[in-house]
Amino acid sequence: MATTKTAVLAGGCFWCTEAAFEQLEGVLDVTSGYTGGSRETANYRAVCGGDTGHAEAIKITYDPAKISYERLLDVFFDAHDPTQLNRQGNDIGTQYRSAIFYASDDEKQFAEVKIRELNDKRSFPRPIVTKLEPLDEFYKAEDYHQDYARLNPEQPYVQSVSMPKVCKVREKYRGLIRPKEENTNLR
């Protein structure tokens, strides 16, 4: 039986990051949810208020024999703007923060090194503001948020915000994209 691992990342609206990661070879599942706050307020209505401590996040279940945690971090930094503090575009508030929720010291160290490397190379026009936060609990979002971009391809937000991020990842990481016949997550 293959061993799987999980990674929890927050890069703004979970519809966008979920869609970007679902197309990757070695990614077995992507779940949209909330982390950084309590169980009692882990729901969309409360989290949208911006004062629960949660971030909209995704939990990626992956096969480390096919894709590494470090590679997931590469994609993460290209799937959103890690230089915007507590926002992604017009989505503003701490619930849209850029954060890596690490489950081990190794994950934290990989993330610290990746951020330092990207800043040293000046990979972005501004310094990365991604927070490193210990993973406490991940709470699955409501069912209607799961696979949102795939199930709602004509929705204006999906077309104008989610799909450009999906396409950017698809273009930059061609070697990581699941073959079309296997990539049923997106159109």
DRENDO-955229 format. One record per residue: x, y negated, z of N, C-alpha, C in turn. Coordinates in pm, 1 decimal, padded with zeros to 6 digits. Each point is the difference from the previous one (the first is absolute). Layout:
<sites>
{site {X, Y, Z}, {X, Y, Z}, {X, Y, Z}} ...
</sites>
This chain:
<sites>
{site {00084.9, 00118.4, 00000.0}, {-00084.9, -00118.4, 00000.0}, {00088.8, -00123.9, 00000.0}} {site {-00033.9, -00093.0, -00088.5}, {00078.5, -00122.8, -00013.8}, {-00021.3, -00090.9, 00120.9}} {site {00105.7, -00068.8, 00036.8}, {-00007.1, -00096.4, 00108.5}, {-00039.9, -00134.8, -00058.4}} {site {-00092.5, -00067.2, 00066.6}, {-00037.9, -00133.8, -00043.5}, {00035.0, -00098.8, 00110.7}} {site {00010.3, -00125.2, -00038.8}, {00024.5, -00109.2, 00094.0}, {-00099.7, -00110.2, -00029.1}} {site {-00007.0, -00094.6, 00092.3}, {-00086.3, -00115.8, -00021.9}, {00079.8, -00128.2, 00022.2}} {site {-00045.6, -00103.8, -00065.7}, {00054.8, -00135.0, 00017.2}, {-00118.6, -00094.6, 00009.2}} {site {00009.0, -00099.0, 00089.0}, {-00107.6, -00097.9, 00014.9}, {00057.4, -00137.9, -00032.9}} {site {-00060.9, -00062.0, -00101.5}, {00048.5, -00127.0, -00052.5}, {-00115.6, -00097.7, -00015.7}} {site {00027.5, -00127.0, 00021.8}, {-00100.6, -00104.8, -00017.2}, {00056.1, -00106.5, -00092.9}} {site {-00070.7, -00023.8, -00108.3}, {00044.4, -00098.8, -00097.5}, {-00116.7, -00080.3, -00054.0}} {site {-00080.8, -00053.4, 00089.5}, {-00118.1, -00074.8, -00041.8}, {-00119.1, 00092.4, -00010.3}} {site {-00088.0, -00029.6, -00091.5}, {-00122.1, 00078.1, -00018.2}, {00033.5, 00146.0, -00028.1}} {site {-00060.5, 00090.4, 00073.9}, {00032.6, 00141.5, -00019.0}, {-00047.9, 00054.5, -00133.4}} {site {-00095.3, -00064.3, -00065.8}, {-00042.7, 00047.1, -00131.8}, {00117.3, -00004.0, -00098.2}} {site {00081.9, -00104.5, 00010.3}, {00111.7, -00017.9, -00093.3}, {00111.7, 00099.6, 00025.6}} {site {00041.5, 00010.3, 00124.5}, {00112.6, 00089.2, 00028.6}, {-00040.8, 00145.8, -00016.8}} {site {-00123.3, 00034.9, 00036.7}, {-00046.4, 00136.7, -00020.1}, {00011.4, 00037.5, -00147.2}} {site {-00051.0, -00085.4, -00087.0}, {00000.9, 00028.0, -00143.2}, {00142.3, 00010.9, -00055.0}} {site {00090.4, -00082.4, 00047.7}, {00138.5, 00003.9, -00048.2}, {00068.1, 00132.1, 00035.6}} {site {-00026.1, 00051.2, 00119.7}, {00067.7, 00121.9, 00045.3}, {-00065.7, 00128.5, -00048.3}} {site {-00128.8, -00003.2, -00030.6}, {-00069.3, 00121.9, -00042.0}, {00055.2, 00059.1, -00128.9}} {site {00065.5, -00080.0, -00080.8}, {00049.1, 00045.9, -00129.8}, {00138.8, 00065.2, 00006.7}} {site {00061.0, 00003.5, 00117.4}, {00137.6, 00047.6, 00011.0}, {00009.7, 00151.6, 00015.6}} {site {00093.0, 00056.7, -00072.7}, {00032.8, 00142.4, 00013.4}, {00050.0, 00024.5, 00141.4}} {site {-00051.6, 00101.6, 00064.0}, {00040.9, 00032.7, 00136.3}, {-00090.3, -00059.3, 00106.3}} {site {-00083.8, -00096.7, -00038.2}, {-00098.3, -00055.0, 00093.5}, {-00123.8, 00088.5, -00008.5}} {site {-00033.9, 00059.6, 00113.2}, {-00110.2, 00096.1, 00004.1}, {-00133.2, -00064.5, 00034.7}} {site {00004.5, -00105.2, 00079.8}, {-00122.7, -00067.9, 00041.1}, {00034.7, -00139.6, 00049.4}} {site {-00090.5, -00093.0, -00023.6}, {00013.6, -00134.7, 00053.8}, {-00134.0, -00035.1, 00064.8}} {site {00006.1, -00036.7, 00126.3}, {-00119.6, -00033.5, 00076.2}, {00007.1, -00145.8, 00042.3}} {site {-00105.5, -00073.3, -00028.5}, {-00008.4, -00139.2, 00045.1}, {-00049.2, -00003.4, 00143.6}} {site {00055.9, -00091.7, 00079.2}, {-00042.2, -00009.7, 00139.2}, {00055.7, -00121.6, 00069.8}} {site {-00000.4, 00010.0, 00131.3}, {00040.7, -00111.0, 00085.9}, {00100.6, 00051.2, 00102.9}} {site {00098.1, -00081.7, 00029.6}, {00094.4, 00034.0, 00105.4}, {00049.8, -00128.0, 00065.0}} {site {00049.1, 00013.1, 00122.3}, {00049.1, -00115.4, 00072.6}, {-00098.6, -00056.0, 00100.1}} {site {-00116.3, 00058.8, 00011.5}, {-00102.0, -00046.3, 00093.6}, {-00066.0, 00118.6, 00068.6}} {site {-00110.1, -00024.9, 00064.5}, {-00066.8, 00104.9, 00078.5}, {-00107.7, 00072.7, -00080.2}} {site {-00038.9, 00115.6, 00048.0}, {-00104.9, 00080.8, -00062.6}, {-00132.0, -00077.5, -00005.2}} {site {-00029.2, -00073.9, 00105.1}, {-00128.6, -00070.2, 00010.3}, {-00022.2, -00102.6, -00111.5}} {site {00107.0, -00058.9, -00049.5}, {-00014.5, -00103.6, -00102.3}, {00052.1, 00044.5, -00136.6}} {site {00019.0, 00128.8, -00018.6}, {00050.0, 00053.3, -00126.9}, {-00115.4, 00019.8, -00097.9}} {site {-00056.3, -00111.1, -00043.5}, {-00104.9, 00003.1, -00101.0}, {00013.1, -00127.1, -00084.0}} {site {-00048.3, 00007.2, -00122.0}, {00023.4, -00107.1, -00096.2}, {-00051.6, -00135.5, 00047.8}} {site {-00119.4, -00000.3, 00053.6}, {-00059.4, -00127.7, 00044.6}, {00088.6, -00066.3, 00106.5}} {site {00044.6, 00076.0, 00097.9}, {00082.9, -00056.4, 00107.5}, {00138.7, -00039.2, -00052.0}} {site {00060.9, 00087.2, -00078.5}, {00135.7, -00025.9, -00049.4}, {00002.5, -00123.9, -00088.5}} {site {-00103.8, -00022.6, -00079.5}, {-00005.7, -00118.7, -00086.8}, {00004.7, -00130.3, 00079.5}} {site {-00036.0, 00003.5, 00126.5}, {00007.2, -00119.7, 00083.3}, {00142.4, -00044.1, 00028.2}} {site {00095.5, 00090.5, -00015.8}, {00140.6, -00034.9, 00014.8}, {00052.8, -00006.5, 00141.8}} {site {-00081.9, 00038.6, 00098.3}, {00047.1, -00012.6, 00138.5}, {00000.9, 00132.8, 00076.4}} {site {-00001.2, 00112.5, -00072.2}, {-00000.8, 00130.9, 00066.1}, {00139.3, 00058.6, 00017.8}} {site {00099.1, -00057.9, -00066.6}, {00135.1, 00055.0, 00002.6}, {00024.9, 00102.6, -00109.4}} {site {-00106.1, 00044.3, -00067.7}, {00015.0, 00098.3, -00107.1}, {00058.8, -00061.8, -00126.3}} {site {00057.1, 00087.2, -00079.5}, {00035.6, -00031.7, -00137.4}, {-00076.4, 00097.5, -00088.0}} {site {-00044.2, -00046.5, -00116.3}, {-00050.4, 00093.8, -00099.4}, {00123.1, 00077.4, -00046.4}} {site {-00005.2, 00130.5, 00010.8}, {00117.5, 00081.2, -00028.2}, {-00039.9, 00125.1, -00077.6}} {site {00100.6, 00068.7, -00049.4}, {-00022.4, 00129.2, -00064.1}, {00087.4, 00104.6, 00067.1}} {site {-00054.8, 00119.9, 00009.9}, {00077.3, 00114.4, 00047.2}, {00025.1, 00087.6, -00121.9}} {site {00127.8, 00015.5, -00032.1}, {00042.0, 00076.6, -00116.3}, {00045.6, 00137.2, 00048.3}} {site {-00063.0, 00103.9, -00050.6}, {00045.9, 00136.6, 00025.6}, {00079.6, 00040.8, -00122.9}} {site {00124.1, 00040.6, 00022.6}, {00087.7, 00027.5, -00113.8}, {00085.9, 00123.6, 00023.0}} {site {00051.2, 00051.1, -00111.4}, {00090.2, 00114.5, 00000.1}, {00142.4, -00054.1, -00007.8}} {site {00077.3, 00007.3, 00110.0}, {00135.2, -00057.4, -00001.6}, {00096.2, 00071.4, -00095.2}} {site {-00038.1, 00116.6, -00049.6}, {00082.9, 00067.5, -00099.8}, {-00016.5, -00065.6, -00137.4}} {site {-00109.4, -00076.9, -00018.1}, {-00026.2, -00064.2, -00128.7}, {00020.4, -00150.5, 00002.1}} {site {-00021.0, -00062.2, 00115.2}, {00019.3, -00144.3, 00012.1}, {00045.1, -00029.9, 00143.1}} {site {00101.3, -00080.8, 00012.2}, {00056.0, -00029.5, 00132.1}, {-00067.8, -00120.0, 00064.7}} {site {00015.7, -00011.2, 00129.6}, {-00049.9, -00115.4, 00073.7}, {00063.8, -00127.2, -00054.3}} {site {00129.6, 00005.7, -00027.9}, {00070.3, -00116.9, -00053.8}, {-00060.4, -00043.8, -00133.4}} {site {-00036.8, 00097.2, -00082.9}, {-00059.4, -00031.6, -00130.1}, {-00138.7, -00062.3, 00018.7}} {site {-00074.2, 00051.1, 00098.8}, {-00130.1, -00060.1, 00031.2}, {00017.5, -00146.5, 00040.3}} {site {00106.3, -00027.2, 00075.9}, {00025.8, -00139.1, 00039.2}, {00032.5, -00086.5, -00121.3}} {site {00075.4, 00054.1, -00096.0}, {00027.9, -00075.5, -00122.6}, {-00130.7, -00042.1, -00066.8}} {site {-00089.9, 00096.6, -00016.2}, {-00128.4, -00027.9, -00064.5}, {-00080.3, -00099.7, 00083.1}} {site {-00000.2, 00018.6, 00130.7}, {-00073.3, -00089.4, 00089.8}, {00040.4, -00145.0, -00021.1}} {site {00128.6, -00026.6, -00006.0}, {00045.3, -00138.1, -00013.8}, {-00033.8, -00059.2, -00136.6}} {site {-00022.5, 00085.1, -00100.1}, {-00041.4, -00049.6, -00130.9}, {-00151.3, -00001.4, -00018.5}} {site {-00073.8, 00065.0, 00088.9}, {-00145.9, 00009.0, -00012.7}, {-00071.6, -00117.0, 00067.1}} {site {00075.4, -00088.2, 00063.4}, {-00058.9, -00118.9, 00062.8}, {00109.4, -00104.9, 00012.7}} {site {-00033.3, -00116.2, 00052.4}, {00099.3, -00105.9, 00019.3}, {00042.1, -00000.1, 00146.9}} {site {00116.6, 00056.3, 00030.2}, {00044.4, 00010.5, 00138.8}, {00054.2, -00130.4, 00057.6}} {site {-00010.3, -00108.2, -00076.9}, {00050.3, -00128.8, 00047.5}, {-00111.5, -00091.0, 00050.7}} {site {-00123.7, 00045.5, -00009.2}, {-00112.7, -00080.8, 00046.9}, {-00036.0, 00040.9, 00142.1}} {site {00000.1, -00095.0, 00089.9}, {-00030.2, 00026.9, 00139.7}, {-00151.0, 00000.3, 00023.0}} {site {-00049.5, 00113.9, 00047.3}, {-00141.8, 00014.7, 00035.9}, {-00095.1, -00036.2, -00113.1}} {site {00037.1, 00044.9, -00118.5}, {-00088.1, -00022.7, -00115.7}, {00051.9, 00078.0, -00119.7}} {site {-00087.8, 00018.3, -00096.1}, {00034.2, 00046.1, -00133.5}, {-00089.9, -00078.6, -00094.0}} {site {00057.0, -00095.7, -00069.3}, {-00078.9, -00083.6, -00089.5}, {-00106.6, -00075.6, 00077.5}} {site {-00125.3, 00017.8, -00042.7}, {-00111.4, -00069.0, 00065.1}, {-00051.0, 00071.3, 00124.7}} {site {00049.7, 00119.8, 00028.2}, {-00038.0, 00072.6, 00121.3}, {00089.8, -00049.4, 00113.5}} {site {-00059.3, -00071.8, 00094.1}, {00078.2, -00066.8, 00104.2}, {-00041.6, 00050.7, 00137.7}} {site {00098.7, 00028.4, 00084.8}, {-00023.4, 00043.3, 00137.0}, {00096.1, 00111.7, 00037.6}} {site {00015.9, 00022.0, 00127.9}, {00094.3, 00102.9, 00045.8}, {-00039.5, 00139.6, -00045.5}} {site {-00126.5, 00020.0, -00032.8}, {-00043.5, 00130.6, -00048.4}, {00058.5, 00031.8, -00137.9}} {site {00053.5, -00102.3, -00068.3}, {00061.0, 00018.5, -00131.7}, {00152.2, -00008.1, 00005.7}} {site {00055.7, 00014.5, 00120.4}, {00144.7, -00013.1, 00014.5}, {00074.1, 00113.5, -00070.4}} {site {00122.1, -00028.3, -00032.5}, {00090.3, 00100.1, -00054.7}, {00068.0, 00067.9, 00118.2}} {site {-00019.9, 00131.5, 00012.7}, {00055.9, 00071.3, 00115.8}, {00028.8, 00145.0, -00035.0}} {site {00104.0, 00049.5, 00062.4}, {00033.7, 00141.7, -00006.4}, {-00021.0, 00053.5, 00140.5}} {site {-00090.1, 00094.9, 00012.7}, {-00028.9, 00060.7, 00129.6}, {00080.7, 00129.1, 00009.5}} {site {00107.7, -00007.1, 00072.5}, {00092.8, 00113.5, 00005.3}, {-00040.6, 00098.6, 00109.7}} {site {00017.4, 00128.8, -00033.7}, {-00035.5, 00107.5, 00092.8}, {00122.8, 00062.4, 00064.4}} {site {00119.3, -00043.8, -00042.0}, {00123.4, 00055.4, 00056.4}, {00111.3, -00103.8, -00010.4}} {site {00106.4, 00022.8, 00074.1}, {00116.2, -00089.4, -00009.3}, {00060.1, 00004.3, -00140.2}} {site {-00002.3, 00117.5, -00064.1}, {00052.3, 00010.6, -00136.6}, {-00077.5, -00089.9, -00095.8}} {site {-00133.7, 00003.8, 00008.7}, {-00079.9, -00086.0, -00087.2}, {00030.9, -00146.9, 00025.5}} {site {00014.2, -00036.0, 00126.2}, {00031.4, -00139.5, 00033.1}, {00134.8, -00039.4, -00059.3}} {site {00100.1, 00086.7, 00014.2}, {00133.1, -00030.2, -00051.6}, {-00000.2, -00010.3, -00152.5}} {site {-00070.4, 00091.8, -00068.3}, {-00009.7, -00008.0, -00146.6}, {-00061.6, -00133.3, -00041.6}} {site {-00106.0, -00041.5, 00070.2}, {-00067.7, -00125.1, -00033.0}, {00091.5, -00120.0, 00025.6}} {site {00071.9, -00000.3, 00112.3}, {00092.5, -00110.2, 00030.4}, {00106.8, -00012.3, -00108.2}} {site {00055.6, 00112.6, -00040.3}, {00103.9, 00000.3, -00103.2}, {-00056.7, -00050.1, -00132.4}} {site {-00118.9, 00047.8, -00036.8}, {-00061.8, -00040.1, -00127.3}, {-00025.7, -00151.0, -00002.0}} {site {-00054.1, -00053.2, 00107.1}, {-00027.1, -00144.4, 00007.2}, {00130.5, -00079.1, -00009.5}} {site {00100.8, 00043.6, 00071.9}, {00129.7, -00068.4, -00004.4}, {00057.9, 00003.2, -00142.7}} {site {-00004.9, 00116.8, -00064.1}, {00051.6, 00013.0, -00137.2}, {-00073.5, -00093.2, -00096.1}} {site {-00132.7, -00000.5, 00007.5}, {-00078.6, -00084.1, -00090.5}, {00026.3, -00148.1, 00025.2}} {site {00011.0, -00038.8, 00125.7}, {00031.8, -00140.0, 00030.4}, {00140.6, -00036.2, -00045.0}} {site {00097.3, 00089.8, 00024.0}, {00138.1, -00026.4, -00042.0}, {00011.3, -00015.5, -00151.7}} {site {-00078.1, 00079.0, -00073.8}, {00001.2, -00006.8, -00147.0}, {-00087.0, -00113.1, -00053.8}} {site {-00071.0, -00065.6, 00090.7}, {-00094.0, -00106.2, -00039.3}, {-00098.0, 00052.1, -00105.5}} {site {-00056.9, 00115.2, 00031.9}, {-00094.8, 00065.0, -00090.4}, {-00129.5, -00077.9, -00015.1}} {site {-00027.8, -00087.6, 00094.6}, {-00121.3, -00081.4, -00002.4}, {00040.2, -00145.8, 00014.8}} {site {-00083.8, -00092.3, -00046.8}, {00035.8, -00142.6, 00006.9}, {00006.2, -00055.4, 00142.7}} {site {-00062.9, 00069.6, 00093.5}, {00001.1, -00041.6, 00140.9}, {00036.3, 00121.7, 00085.5}} {site {00041.9, -00021.3, 00124.4}, {00032.4, 00114.1, 00087.3}, {-00123.0, 00087.0, 00029.7}} {site {00024.0, 00126.5, 00017.3}, {-00105.4, 00096.0, 00035.0}, {-00045.3, -00026.5, 00143.2}} {site {-00131.7, -00001.7, 00019.9}, {-00057.6, -00022.8, 00133.3}, {-00072.1, 00125.4, 00051.9}} {site {00017.9, 00112.3, -00066.9}, {-00063.7, 00125.5, 00040.0}, {00035.5, 00032.5, 00144.3}} {site {-00100.9, 00028.3, 00079.0}, {00019.4, 00036.2, 00140.7}, {00022.1, 00150.3, 00011.8}} {site {00084.1, 00038.1, 00094.9}, {00016.2, 00141.1, 00035.9}, {-00070.3, 00019.3, 00132.6}} {site {-00100.6, 00085.6, -00000.8}, {-00081.2, 00021.4, 00119.1}, {-00008.8, 00149.0, 00028.2}} {site {00009.8, 00038.9, 00126.0}, {-00014.3, 00142.4, 00031.3}, {-00142.9, 00046.3, -00030.6}} {site {-00011.3, 00116.9, -00057.5}, {-00131.3, 00056.1, -00031.2}, {-00061.2, 00055.8, 00126.9}} {site {-00114.5, -00051.1, 00033.8}, {-00074.0, 00052.6, 00114.4}, {-00108.1, 00092.4, -00054.2}} {site {-00106.8, -00055.9, -00048.1}, {-00109.3, 00077.7, -00057.6}, {-00034.8, -00055.7, -00137.1}} {site {-00042.4, 00088.4, -00087.6}, {-00052.5, -00038.8, -00129.7}, {-00146.4, 00039.8, -00000.9}} {site {-00086.7, -00092.9, -00034.8}, {-00144.0, 00025.5, -00001.8}, {-00048.4, -00006.4, -00144.6}} {site {-00057.3, 00107.2, -00047.5}, {-00050.6, 00005.2, -00137.1}, {-00109.1, -00105.1, -00018.1}} {site {00008.9, -00071.8, -00112.5}, {-00102.6, -00099.7, -00032.3}, {-00128.8, 00069.8, -00042.7}} {site {-00104.5, -00077.2, -00007.7}, {-00129.2, 00049.3, -00042.6}, {00011.8, 00069.9, -00136.0}} {site {-00086.3, 00098.2, -00023.3}, {00007.2, 00080.5, -00122.2}, {-00002.8, -00084.1, -00126.9}} {site {-00076.3, -00108.9, -00002.7}, {-00011.4, -00078.2, -00123.3}, {00130.8, -00070.2, -00036.4}} {site {00097.3, -00004.4, 00091.5}, {00130.7, -00058.4, -00032.3}, {00095.4, 00102.6, -00061.4}} {site {-00027.1, 00127.1, 00015.2}, {00090.2, 00104.0, -00049.7}, {-00008.7, 00007.7, -00152.6}} {site {00115.7, 00005.2, -00065.0}, {00008.3, 00009.0, -00146.7}, {-00077.9, -00113.4, -00067.4}} {site {-00001.1, -00115.8, 00061.7}, {-00083.9, -00109.9, -00046.2}, {00031.3, -00042.1, -00143.5}} {site {00125.2, -00018.1, -00032.4}, {00034.5, -00046.0, -00134.9}, {-00039.4, 00102.8, -00104.8}} {site {00022.0, 00126.8, 00028.0}, {-00036.3, 00105.7, -00094.8}, {-00151.0, 00006.2, -00020.3}} {site {-00074.6, -00015.7, 00107.6}, {-00145.4, 00013.2, -00007.2}, {-00070.5, -00127.4, -00046.5}} {site {00071.5, -00111.8, 00001.5}, {-00059.4, -00129.0, -00036.4}, {00089.0, -00076.5, -00097.8}} {site {00034.8, 00061.2, -00113.3}, {00096.4, -00063.7, -00090.4}, {-00047.6, -00130.8, -00062.6}} {site {-00129.4, -00023.1, -00003.0}, {-00052.4, -00122.4, -00061.2}, {-00017.4, -00113.0, 00101.0}} {site {00021.5, 00028.6, 00128.5}, {-00015.4, -00102.5, 00103.5}, {00103.1, -00111.0, -00025.8}} {site {-00040.9, -00127.1, 00001.0}, {00092.2, -00109.3, -00034.3}, {00128.9, -00003.3, 00082.7}} {site {-00006.9, 00023.6, 00130.1}, {00121.4, -00001.0, 00082.2}, {00094.4, 00111.5, -00044.3}} {site {-00054.9, 00116.2, -00026.7}, {00081.8, 00113.4, -00045.7}, {00068.0, -00036.1, -00131.2}} {site {-00074.8, -00057.9, -00093.0}, {00057.9, -00035.4, -00129.9}, {00105.6, -00109.5, 00009.6}} {site {-00023.8, -00100.3, 00085.0}, {00091.4, -00114.2, 00003.3}, {00113.8, 00011.8, 00100.3}} {site {-00016.4, 00081.6, 00105.0}, {00102.9, 00008.5, 00103.2}, {00059.0, 00141.7, 00011.1}} {site {-00083.9, 00100.3, 00011.9}, {00049.0, 00137.4, 00019.2}, {00072.2, 00054.0, -00123.3}} {site {-00065.9, -00007.2, -00115.6}, {00057.5, 00062.2, -00119.5}, {00132.6, -00061.5, -00044.3}} {site {00020.3, -00131.6, 00009.6}, {00133.4, -00051.7, -00034.1}, {00110.8, 00060.0, 00088.2}} {site {-00030.3, 00026.4, 00127.1}, {00099.7, 00061.5, 00087.8}, {00023.7, 00145.0, -00039.1}} {site {-00105.8, 00070.8, -00035.5}, {00011.8, 00138.3, -00046.4}, {00087.3, 00003.8, -00125.5}} {site {-00028.7, -00089.8, -00092.7}, {00075.9, -00003.6, -00125.9}, {00146.2, -00037.0, 00022.5}} {site {00025.2, -00091.4, 00092.3}, {00138.2, -00039.1, 00030.8}, {00077.8, 00121.4, 00052.0}} {site {-00059.8, 00075.3, 00091.4}, {00065.5, 00119.9, 00053.2}, {00017.8, 00103.6, -00110.7}} {site {-00102.1, 00017.8, -00081.2}, {00006.1, 00098.0, -00109.3}, {00112.6, -00034.4, -00097.2}} {site {00017.6, -00127.3, -00028.7}, {00104.4, -00042.9, -00093.5}, {00139.7, 00013.7, 00061.1}} {site {00015.6, -00043.9, 00123.4}, {00133.0, -00000.8, 00062.8}, {00046.5, 00139.4, 00041.8}} {site {-00094.6, 00087.1, 00034.3}, {00035.1, 00132.7, 00052.6}, {-00052.4, 00110.7, -00089.9}} {site {00021.0, -00012.5, -00128.5}, {-00051.4, 00097.9, -00097.3}, {00035.7, 00143.0, 00037.0}} {site {00120.2, 00020.3, 00049.6}, {00044.5, 00135.0, 00035.6}, {-00069.0, 00058.1, 00122.2}} {site {-00070.8, -00083.0, 00074.3}, {-00071.1, 00047.0, 00119.1}, {-00149.3, 00021.7, -00024.6}} {site {-00048.3, -00039.4, -00116.2}, {-00143.2, 00006.1, -00027.3}, {-00038.2, 00142.5, -00041.0}} {site {-00105.9, 00047.0, 00060.5}, {-00054.9, 00131.6, -00030.0}, {-00041.2, 00005.2, -00147.6}} {site {00018.9, 00112.1, -00066.8}, {-00043.8, 00009.6, -00140.0}, {-00148.5, -00035.2, -00012.5}} {site {-00035.3, -00060.1, -00111.8}, {-00136.4, -00049.3, -00020.0}, {-00106.8, 00104.7, 00028.7}} {site {00021.0, 00121.6, -00047.2}, {-00101.7, 00104.4, 00020.1}, {-00016.5, 00036.8, 00146.3}} {site {00100.6, -00028.1, 00082.3}, {-00008.1, 00027.5, 00143.4}, {-00039.8, -00124.5, 00077.4}} {site {00005.4, -00114.9, -00062.8}, {-00023.3, -00126.5, 00069.3}, {-00147.1, -00039.5, -00012.9}} {site {-00084.3, 00070.5, 00071.9}, {-00143.9, -00025.1, -00006.9}, {-00043.5, -00109.2, 00095.5}} {site {00091.8, -00053.4, 00077.4}, {-00037.1, -00101.7, 00097.4}, {-00035.5, -00133.2, -00063.4}} {site {00060.7, -00030.0, -00113.7}, {-00025.5, -00127.9, -00066.7}, {-00029.6, 00024.5, -00145.5}} {site {-00069.1, -00093.7, -00060.4}, {-00035.7, 00016.1, -00142.0}, {00118.0, -00024.5, -00089.3}} 
</sites>
